[in-house]
Structure formats: C-alpha cells, structure tokens
Amino acid sequence: MSNNGAEEQQDFRATGLETLRQMVKAEAGITFMPKIAIHEPEADINYIPFVNPKPKRTIGLVWRKTSTRSQLMNRVISLLTEVVFSN
C-alpha cells in the first residue's frame, strides 16, 4: 500500500479533537476536522474545506439472524434513515 511519502511520527499520536488541534498549532502535523469542531477564525490554523467530489462514508449495521435484538436494530435503522434523509 502506497503512503505517498507520508510518514507517521511514532512520538505523536492522538485521537481527541482538541489534542489534534493543538498538534496542528504546534506544527506537528495536519489532520481532518469535522465541521462542527471548527473554531473560525482561529490563529495558527487554516481550515480548508473539501471540494467536489467530497469524501463520504457508508455505514452498515450487521447482526445475526438469531439475535434477540433484531427489533431494536430495525428501529435504529429507521431512526438513522429518518435523520439522514431529513437533512
């Protein structure tokens, strides 16, 4: 698999959004930031939005046919569908 010349610095790993933001401010790398987590204007950070075609993801729900939670899972699907397609 090609990494296009990108290398991970083993000393710098983070998963919290604020930690990632501070690492960018400290010039320790770049990151993706969800739109709801953007603080504009913000010193020392440039937020660059995606252009079309924008990336997307597919989410799947999988469970056993014999699961006792099939009714719950179908309700979760209904709620997610309602939220996603109402926007």
C-alpha positions as CSV (number, residue, x, y, z in Angstrom):
1,M,0.0,0.0,0.0
2,S,1.4,3.4,-1.0
3,N,1.6,6.2,1.6
4,N,2.5,8.8,-1.0
5,G,5.6,9.7,1.0
6,A,3.7,10.4,4.3
7,E,5.2,9.0,7.4
8,E,3.7,8.7,10.9
9,Q,5.8,10.2,13.7
10,Q,5.6,7.5,16.4
11,D,6.0,10.0,19.2
12,F,2.9,11.9,18.1
13,R,-0.4,10.1,18.2
14,A,-3.7,11.5,19.3
15,T,-7.4,10.8,19.0
16,G,-9.0,13.7,20.8
17,L,-10.0,16.6,18.6
18,E,-8.5,19.2,20.9
19,T,-5.3,17.3,21.1
20,L,-5.2,17.1,17.3
21,R,-5.9,20.8,17.0
22,Q,-3.0,21.6,19.4
23,M,-0.7,19.3,17.5
24,V,-1.5,21.2,14.3
25,K,-0.9,24.6,16.1
26,A,2.5,23.2,17.2
27,E,3.3,22.3,13.6
28,A,3.4,18.6,14.5
29,G,1.2,17.6,11.5
30,I,-2.1,18.0,9.7
31,T,-5.5,16.4,10.4
32,F,-9.1,16.2,9.3
33,M,-11.5,18.1,11.5
34,P,-15.3,17.7,11.5
35,K,-17.2,20.9,10.5
36,I,-18.9,21.0,13.9
37,A,-15.5,21.2,15.6
38,I,-14.1,24.1,13.6
39,H,-13.4,27.3,15.6
40,E,-13.1,30.1,13.0
41,P,-11.4,32.4,13.0
42,E,-8.5,30.7,14.8
43,A,-4.9,31.8,15.0
44,D,-2.3,29.5,13.6
45,I,-4.8,27.1,11.8
46,N,-6.1,27.2,8.3
47,Y,-9.3,25.1,7.8
48,I,-9.5,24.0,4.1
49,P,-12.9,22.6,3.1
50,F,-13.1,19.7,0.7
51,V,-14.2,20.4,-2.9
52,N,-16.4,18.3,-5.0
53,P,-16.4,15.3,-5.2
54,K,-16.4,15.5,-1.4
55,P,-15.4,12.3,0.5
56,K,-18.2,10.3,2.0
57,R,-18.6,7.1,4.0
58,T,-21.0,4.2,4.1
59,I,-22.2,2.9,7.5
60,G,-23.5,-0.6,7.8
61,L,-25.3,-2.4,10.6
62,V,-24.9,-6.1,10.8
63,W,-26.3,-8.6,13.3
64,R,-27.1,-12.3,13.5
65,K,-30.4,-13.5,12.2
66,T,-30.9,-15.3,15.5
67,S,-30.2,-12.1,17.6
68,T,-32.8,-11.2,20.2
69,R,-32.2,-7.5,19.3
70,S,-33.5,-7.6,15.7
71,Q,-36.4,-5.4,16.6
72,L,-34.1,-2.9,18.2
73,M,-31.7,-2.9,15.2
74,N,-34.6,-2.3,12.8
75,R,-35.6,0.7,15.0
76,V,-32.1,2.1,14.9
77,I,-32.1,1.8,11.1
78,S,-35.4,3.6,10.9
79,L,-34.1,6.4,13.1
80,L,-30.9,6.8,11.2
81,T,-32.7,6.8,7.9
82,E,-35.1,9.5,9.2
83,V,-32.2,11.7,10.4
84,V,-30.0,11.2,7.3
85,F,-32.7,11.8,4.7
86,S,-34.5,14.6,6.5
87,N,-31.4,16.9,6.0
